[in-house]
Amino acid sequence: MKDRIWLSSPHLSGNELKFVERAFHSNWVTSIGENIDEFEHKIQNFLGNSIEVCALNSATSCIHLALKMLGVSQNDEVLTSTLSFVASANPILYCNAKPVFIGSEPETWNMCPKALRKAIENRISKGIIPKAIIVVHLYGMPAKMDELMEVANEYNIPVIEDAAEALGSAFKNQPCGTFGHFGILSFNGNKIITTSGGGALICHSRNDKDKAIFLSTQARDQAPHYQHSQIGYNYRMSNIVAGVGCAQIEVLNERIEARRKMHDFYLTVFKDIAGVKIFKEPSLDYFSNHWLSVIIIDENITNKTREHLRLAFLENNIESRPVWKPMHLQPLFLASLYFGDDTSENLFENGLCLPSGSNLTDEDRIRIENVIRRVFLSRS
């Protein structure tokens, strides 16, 4: 059996040990240290100096902390994208609040501005003002942030941008994660850069960053003894983990370029295969890091389904994955409200995420292309 080709595996730069060793040599192996400061500063430089960065232990923690800082509590409603990983919605439950799911629009597959407006108007008609909106940038594709922010600002509802998959993506030249009141980044092992596990909360003021640090380090009051007046969390990033991030962000632009080249590779492979549509930017307003390259298969044209290709890949030890199952279809959220059409469901039924890692080789690409051609161009 040939080596596994992964959907999106970690890609180390080779420089990580230098920063990790710095943590050990300085004896700062806790949630304070030079690596954390440097990693936050490097993210800030990449996104723009008008923002502040708080490094935490996961993107999920970042979303939870953002919701808490916006005052989300029991029985509040939070509007969020249905087409996403469950980590976009679970923190709403952590707050004992209620998720309300918003469907996708067909151009970016992200939250539909029209469905968002309909949801807000519906909830207001019931005497409920949603407490926050969580917008997801799916697979690195920027959402329609101008339209979404226009609706959010009209009703004065704060936006949290889940840019976990979109570090390096931009809408109208503005980096994803910097539009909303808070932004979220992920450095999980499968992301465009990794700290093994970790995330960053993007803030727009030093005051918000300081509050995030306070809450993420158990909310200890200023006192010579341990005193706590509010609930805190153990969410701060480790100085060791941040060292991995310091090395990773040095190669971020290279990783973005490599992911985008994988997307170009698939454009070439599928250009003569009718009935397969590649997920791509709808206009020059959008710049996607193409964290994952994704296709939609029209069975009526190809006589093949998503499962035909997924299983063929699996037989050849190549990982692929269906598009996220919409949250409003998940057993956990069947009782939750949903506003939207069937776009999200259709994407789930017919979409497949393809191997997209920045460390894939020419040999890997040949294996991938051979499977694709066997599935769609063979006479069987």
C-alpha positions as CSV (number, residue, x, y, z in Angstrom):
1,M,0.0,0.0,0.0
2,K,1.3,3.4,-0.9
3,D,1.7,6.1,1.7
4,R,-1.4,7.9,2.8
5,I,-2.2,11.2,1.0
6,W,-3.9,13.3,3.6
7,L,-6.6,15.9,3.1
8,S,-4.6,18.6,4.9
9,S,-1.7,17.5,7.1
10,P,0.7,19.7,9.2
11,H,3.6,21.2,7.2
12,L,6.5,22.1,9.5
13,S,9.1,24.7,8.4
14,G,12.1,23.1,10.0
15,N,12.6,26.1,12.3
16,E,10.2,25.2,15.0
17,L,12.7,23.7,17.4
18,K,14.6,26.9,17.7
19,F,11.7,28.7,19.3
20,V,10.6,25.7,21.3
21,E,14.1,25.4,22.8
22,R,14.0,29.1,23.6
23,A,11.0,28.4,25.8
24,F,12.8,25.6,27.6
25,H,16.1,27.5,27.9
26,S,14.3,30.5,29.4
27,N,12.2,28.2,31.7
28,W,9.0,29.9,30.4
29,V,7.0,26.8,29.7
30,T,3.7,28.2,30.9
31,S,1.2,30.7,29.5
32,I,3.6,33.6,29.7
33,G,6.7,34.2,27.6
34,E,8.6,35.6,24.7
35,N,7.2,33.2,22.2
36,I,3.6,34.2,23.0
37,D,4.5,37.9,22.6
38,E,6.3,37.4,19.4
39,F,3.7,35.2,17.9
40,E,0.9,37.7,18.6
41,H,3.0,40.5,17.2
42,K,3.7,38.5,14.0
43,I,0.0,37.8,13.5
44,Q,-0.7,41.5,14.1
45,N,1.8,42.5,11.5
46,F,0.3,40.2,9.0
47,L,-3.2,41.3,9.5
48,G,-2.5,45.0,10.1
49,N,-1.4,47.0,13.1
50,S,-4.9,48.4,13.7
51,I,-5.8,45.2,15.5
52,E,-4.8,43.4,18.7
53,V,-4.1,39.7,19.0
54,C,-4.7,37.3,22.0
55,A,-3.3,33.8,21.5
56,L,-5.4,31.1,23.1
57,N,-5.4,27.3,23.2
58,S,-8.0,26.8,20.5
59,A,-10.3,28.6,18.1
60,T,-13.2,27.1,20.0
61,S,-12.0,28.9,23.1
62,C,-11.7,32.1,21.1
63,I,-15.4,31.9,20.0
64,H,-16.5,31.1,23.6
65,L,-14.5,34.0,25.0
66,A,-15.8,36.4,22.3
67,L,-19.4,35.4,23.1
68,K,-18.8,35.9,26.9
69,M,-17.2,39.3,26.2
70,L,-20.3,40.3,24.2
71,G,-22.4,39.4,27.2
72,V,-24.1,36.3,25.7
73,S,-25.8,34.3,28.4
74,Q,-28.6,31.9,29.1
75,N,-31.5,31.9,26.6
76,D,-29.9,34.6,24.4
77,E,-30.0,33.9,20.7
78,V,-26.9,33.9,18.4
79,L,-27.2,33.7,14.7
80,T,-24.6,31.6,13.0
81,S,-23.7,29.9,9.7
82,T,-25.2,26.4,9.3
83,L,-22.5,25.2,6.8
84,S,-19.5,24.9,9.1
85,F,-17.7,22.7,11.6
86,V,-19.6,22.2,14.9
87,A,-17.0,24.3,16.7
88,S,-18.7,27.4,15.3
89,A,-21.9,26.5,17.2
90,N,-20.9,24.6,20.3
91,P,-19.6,27.7,22.2
92,I,-23.2,29.1,21.9
93,L,-24.3,26.1,24.0
94,Y,-21.4,26.6,26.4
95,C,-23.1,30.0,27.2
96,N,-26.5,28.3,27.6
97,A,-27.7,30.3,24.7
98,K,-29.6,29.2,21.6
99,P,-28.1,29.0,18.1
100,V,-30.2,30.1,15.2
101,F,-28.8,28.8,11.9
102,I,-28.5,30.8,8.7
103,G,-28.3,29.2,5.3
104,S,-25.7,29.6,2.6
105,E,-25.8,31.6,-0.6
106,P,-24.5,29.9,-3.8
107,E,-21.6,32.1,-4.7
108,T,-19.4,31.9,-1.6
109,W,-21.3,29.1,0.2
110,N,-21.2,31.4,3.3
111,M,-24.0,33.0,5.3
112,C,-26.7,34.5,3.0
113,P,-27.3,38.2,3.7
114,K,-30.9,37.9,2.7
115,A,-31.5,34.9,5.0
116,L,-29.7,36.8,7.8
117,R,-32.1,39.8,7.4
118,K,-35.1,37.5,7.4
119,A,-33.9,35.8,10.6
120,I,-33.3,39.1,12.4
121,E,-36.7,40.5,11.3
122,N,-38.4,37.2,12.4
123,R,-36.8,37.2,15.8
124,I,-37.5,40.9,16.4
125,S,-41.2,40.3,15.5
126,K,-41.2,37.8,18.3
127,G,-39.7,40.3,20.7
128,I,-36.2,38.8,20.6
129,I,-33.1,40.8,19.6
130,P,-30.3,38.4,18.7
131,K,-27.2,39.0,20.8
132,A,-24.5,38.3,18.2
133,I,-23.8,37.0,14.7
134,I,-21.1,34.4,14.0
135,V,-20.1,34.6,10.3
136,V,-17.9,31.7,9.0
137,H,-15.4,32.0,6.0
138,L,-15.9,28.5,4.7
139,Y,-12.8,26.6,3.5
140,G,-10.9,29.9,3.2
141,M,-13.5,31.7,1.0
142,P,-14.4,35.1,2.3
143,A,-18.1,35.8,3.0
144,K,-20.0,38.7,1.5
145,M,-18.8,40.9,4.4
146,D,-20.0,44.3,3.0
147,E,-23.6,43.0,2.8
148,L,-23.5,41.1,6.0
149,M,-22.0,44.0,8.0
150,E,-24.6,46.3,6.5
151,V,-27.4,44.1,7.9
152,A,-25.6,43.6,11.3
153,N,-24.9,47.4,11.6
154,E,-28.5,48.3,10.7
155,Y,-29.8,46.3,13.7
156,N,-26.7,47.0,15.9
157,I,-25.8,43.3,16.4
158,P,-22.1,42.6,16.9
159,V,-20.4,40.3,14.5
160,I,-17.8,37.5,15.4
161,E,-15.9,36.4,12.3
162,D,-15.0,32.7,12.4
163,A,-11.9,32.9,10.1
164,A,-10.5,29.7,11.5
165,E,-10.1,28.4,7.9
166,A,-9.3,31.8,6.3
167,L,-5.9,33.1,7.6
168,G,-4.5,34.9,4.6
169,S,-7.9,35.3,2.8
170,A,-9.2,38.8,2.1
171,F,-12.4,40.5,0.9
172,K,-11.8,43.8,-1.0
173,N,-8.2,43.7,0.2
174,Q,-9.2,43.6,3.9
175,P,-8.0,40.5,5.8
176,C,-10.7,38.1,6.9
177,G,-11.0,38.2,10.7
178,T,-10.7,42.0,10.9
179,F,-14.3,43.1,9.9
180,G,-16.2,42.0,13.0
181,H,-16.2,43.1,16.6
182,F,-14.0,40.0,17.1
183,G,-12.2,37.7,14.7
184,I,-11.2,34.0,15.2
185,L,-8.2,32.2,13.8
186,S,-7.3,28.5,14.2
187,F,-3.9,26.9,14.3
188,N,-5.1,23.3,14.6
189,G,-3.0,20.6,13.0
190,N,-4.9,20.7,9.7
191,K,-4.9,24.4,9.2
192,I,-2.8,26.5,6.8
193,I,-0.3,27.0,9.6
194,T,-0.3,25.1,12.9
195,T,0.8,25.3,16.5
196,S,-0.4,21.7,16.9
197,G,-3.5,23.1,18.7
198,G,-4.3,26.8,19.2
199,G,-6.2,29.8,18.1
200,A,-6.1,33.6,18.2
201,L,-8.8,36.1,19.2
202,I,-8.6,39.2,17.0
203,C,-9.6,42.4,18.9
204,H,-9.9,46.0,17.9
205,S,-8.7,47.6,21.1
206,R,-6.1,47.0,23.7
207,N,-8.8,47.1,26.3
208,D,-10.5,44.1,24.7
209,K,-7.2,42.2,24.4
210,D,-6.5,42.9,28.1
211,K,-9.9,41.7,29.1
212,A,-9.4,38.5,27.0
213,I,-6.1,37.8,28.7
214,F,-7.7,38.3,32.1
215,L,-10.6,36.0,31.4
216,S,-8.4,33.3,29.7
217,T,-6.1,33.1,32.7
218,Q,-8.8,32.4,35.3
219,A,-9.9,36.0,35.9
220,R,-7.6,36.6,38.8
221,D,-8.2,40.0,40.5
222,Q,-5.4,42.3,41.4
223,A,-4.4,41.2,44.9
224,P,-1.4,39.6,46.6
225,H,-3.5,36.5,47.2
226,Y,-5.7,34.6,44.7
227,Q,-9.0,36.4,44.5
228,H,-11.7,35.9,41.8
229,S,-14.8,38.1,41.3
230,Q,-16.0,36.5,38.1
231,I,-15.7,33.2,36.2
232,G,-12.5,32.7,34.3
233,Y,-11.1,30.1,32.0
234,N,-7.9,28.3,31.4
235,Y,-7.7,29.3,27.7
236,R,-4.3,31.0,27.2
237,M,-1.8,29.6,24.7
238,S,1.3,27.9,26.0
239,N,4.6,29.6,25.4
240,I,5.9,26.3,24.0
241,V,3.1,26.0,21.5
242,A,3.5,29.6,20.6
243,G,7.1,28.8,19.6
244,V,5.8,26.5,16.9
245,G,3.6,29.3,15.7
246,C,6.5,31.7,15.5
247,A,8.3,29.4,13.0
248,Q,5.1,28.6,11.1
249,I,4.0,32.2,10.5
250,E,7.4,32.9,8.9
251,V,6.3,30.6,6.0
252,L,2.7,31.6,5.9
253,N,2.9,33.3,2.5
254,E,4.6,30.2,1.1
255,R,1.8,28.0,2.5
256,I,-0.9,30.3,1.0
257,E,0.8,30.2,-2.4
258,A,1.1,26.3,-2.2
259,R,-2.6,25.9,-1.4
260,R,-3.6,28.2,-4.2
261,K,-1.4,26.2,-6.6
262,M,-3.2,23.1,-5.5
263,H,-6.5,24.8,-6.4
264,D,-5.0,25.7,-9.8
265,F,-4.0,22.0,-10.2
266,Y,-7.6,20.9,-9.8
267,L,-8.8,23.6,-12.2
268,T,-6.6,22.0,-14.8
269,V,-7.5,18.4,-13.9
270,F,-11.3,19.1,-14.1
271,K,-11.3,21.6,-17.0
272,D,-12.4,18.9,-19.5
273,I,-14.7,16.9,-17.1
274,A,-18.3,18.0,-17.6
275,G,-20.5,18.1,-14.5
276,V,-17.9,18.9,-12.0
277,K,-17.7,22.5,-10.6
278,I,-14.7,23.7,-8.6
279,F,-15.4,26.1,-5.7
280,K,-13.7,29.4,-6.6
281,E,-13.8,33.1,-6.0
282,P,-16.9,34.7,-7.6
283,S,-15.0,37.9,-8.4
284,L,-11.7,39.8,-7.9
285,D,-13.2,41.2,-4.7
286,Y,-12.4,37.8,-3.1
287,F,-9.0,36.4,-2.3
288,S,-9.1,32.9,-0.9
289,N,-6.2,31.0,0.7
290,H,-8.0,27.9,-0.7
291,W,-7.3,26.1,2.6
292,L,-9.3,23.3,1.1
293,S,-10.1,22.8,-2.6
294,V,-13.7,21.6,-3.0
295,I,-15.8,20.3,-5.9
296,I,-19.5,19.9,-6.6
297,I,-20.5,16.8,-8.7
298,D,-23.6,16.9,-10.8
299,E,-24.7,13.3,-10.9
300,N,-27.2,14.0,-13.8
301,I,-24.2,14.9,-16.0
302,T,-21.4,12.7,-14.7
303,N,-23.4,9.6,-13.7
304,K,-21.2,9.7,-10.7
305,T,-21.8,10.8,-7.1
306,R,-19.5,12.3,-4.5
307,E,-19.3,8.8,-3.0
308,H,-18.0,7.3,-6.2
309,L,-15.0,9.6,-6.0
310,R,-14.5,9.5,-2.3
311,L,-14.5,5.7,-2.2
312,A,-12.1,5.5,-5.2
313,F,-9.7,7.8,-3.3
314,L,-10.1,5.7,-0.2
315,E,-9.2,2.5,-2.2
316,N,-6.0,4.3,-3.2
317,N,-5.2,5.4,0.4
318,I,-6.1,9.1,-0.4
319,E,-8.1,11.0,2.1
320,S,-11.1,13.2,1.0
321,R,-14.1,14.4,2.9
322,P,-17.7,15.4,2.2
323,V,-18.6,19.1,2.6
324,W,-19.6,19.9,6.2
325,K,-23.0,18.6,7.1
326,P,-25.2,21.6,7.9
327,M,-25.6,22.2,11.6
328,H,-29.4,22.5,11.4
329,L,-29.4,18.8,10.2
330,Q,-27.2,17.6,13.0
331,P,-28.9,15.5,15.7
332,L,-27.6,18.0,18.3
333,F,-29.4,20.9,16.8
334,L,-32.6,19.5,15.3
335,A,-34.7,21.6,17.6
336,S,-32.9,24.9,16.5
337,L,-34.4,27.5,14.2
338,Y,-33.1,27.7,10.6
339,F,-33.5,30.4,8.0
340,G,-32.5,29.7,4.5
341,D,-33.1,27.6,1.4
342,D,-31.7,24.2,0.4
343,T,-28.3,25.5,-0.8
344,S,-26.5,24.2,2.2
345,E,-28.1,20.8,2.0
346,N,-27.3,20.5,-1.8
347,L,-23.6,21.4,-1.1
348,F,-23.4,18.7,1.5
349,E,-25.0,16.1,-0.7
350,N,-22.9,16.7,-3.7
351,G,-19.7,18.3,-2.4
352,L,-16.3,16.8,-1.8
353,C,-13.2,18.3,-0.2
354,L,-10.0,17.2,-2.0
355,P,-6.4,16.7,-0.8
356,S,-5.1,20.3,-0.5
357,G,-2.0,20.2,1.7
358,S,0.9,22.6,1.0
359,N,3.3,19.6,1.3
360,L,1.9,17.4,-1.5
361,T,4.4,16.3,-4.0
362,D,4.3,15.9,-7.8
363,E,4.0,12.1,-7.2
364,D,1.0,12.8,-5.0
365,R,-0.7,14.9,-7.6
366,I,-0.2,12.2,-10.3
367,R,-1.8,9.7,-8.0
368,I,-4.7,12.0,-7.3
369,E,-5.2,12.9,-11.0
370,N,-5.1,9.2,-12.0
371,V,-7.9,8.4,-9.6
372,I,-10.0,11.3,-10.8
373,R,-9.6,10.3,-14.5
374,R,-10.4,6.7,-13.8
375,V,-13.6,7.7,-12.0
376,F,-14.9,10.2,-14.5
377,L,-13.4,9.2,-17.9
378,S,-13.4,5.4,-17.8
379,R,-16.1,3.6,-19.7
380,S,-17.1,1.4,-16.8
